[in-house]
Amino acid sequence: MFGLVHTEDLATFVTELTTKYSGMDRFKKLLTAILTEFGGVDLMAYKRPDSPKTLWQEIGEIQKARL
């Protein structure tokens, strides 16, 4: 994510908000738009091979487990 936001201060802010705090769903529209537009990855549709869940679902589950 950090490399996809081209203003360093903003990139730090976005990265910290999305990785250090719970409630990542609050930033779903922002994150998915940035990654789709500039990274070519659609977190809402992409599934790892042999995984029944989307990458977004997996990220959410891991984040909840860390709390």
C-alpha positions as CSV (number, residue, x, y, z in Angstrom):
1,M,0.0,0.0,0.0
2,F,2.8,2.5,1.0
3,G,4.3,2.4,-2.5
4,L,0.9,3.1,-4.2
5,V,0.3,6.5,-2.5
6,H,2.8,8.9,-4.0
7,T,2.8,11.6,-1.3
8,E,5.1,10.3,1.4
9,D,3.3,11.8,4.4
10,L,-0.1,10.7,3.1
11,A,1.3,7.2,2.4
12,T,2.5,6.9,6.0
13,F,-0.9,8.1,7.3
14,V,-2.9,5.7,5.1
15,T,-0.6,2.8,5.9
16,E,-0.7,3.4,9.6
17,L,-4.5,3.8,9.7
18,T,-5.1,0.6,7.8
19,T,-2.6,-1.7,9.5
20,K,-2.3,-0.5,13.1
21,Y,-5.9,0.0,14.0
22,S,-8.9,-2.3,13.9
23,G,-11.9,-1.5,11.8
24,M,-10.3,-1.8,8.4
25,D,-13.8,-2.0,6.8
26,R,-14.0,1.8,7.4
27,F,-11.4,2.2,4.7
28,K,-12.6,-0.5,2.3
29,K,-13.6,1.9,-0.5
30,L,-10.3,3.9,-0.2
31,L,-8.1,0.8,-0.1
32,T,-9.8,-1.2,-2.8
33,A,-9.9,1.9,-5.1
34,I,-6.2,2.6,-4.6
35,L,-5.1,-1.0,-5.1
36,T,-7.4,-1.6,-8.1
37,E,-6.4,1.6,-9.8
38,F,-2.6,1.6,-9.2
39,G,-1.8,-1.9,-8.1
40,G,-4.0,-3.9,-10.5
41,V,-5.4,-6.0,-7.6
42,D,-9.1,-6.2,-6.7
43,L,-9.1,-7.3,-3.1
44,M,-12.9,-7.8,-3.3
45,A,-12.6,-10.4,-6.1
46,Y,-9.1,-11.9,-5.9
47,K,-8.8,-15.3,-4.3
48,R,-5.6,-17.1,-3.6
49,P,-5.3,-20.5,-5.4
50,D,-7.3,-23.1,-3.5
51,S,-8.9,-20.6,-1.2
52,P,-12.7,-20.2,-1.0
53,K,-12.4,-16.7,0.4
54,T,-11.5,-13.4,-1.1
55,L,-8.2,-11.8,-0.1
56,W,-10.3,-9.0,1.7
57,Q,-12.1,-11.7,3.8
58,E,-8.8,-13.3,4.7
59,I,-7.2,-10.0,5.7
60,G,-10.3,-9.2,7.9
61,E,-10.1,-12.6,9.7
62,I,-6.4,-12.2,10.4
63,Q,-6.9,-8.7,11.7
64,K,-9.7,-9.9,14.1
65,A,-7.5,-12.7,15.3
66,R,-4.7,-10.3,16.2
67,L,-7.0,-8.3,18.5
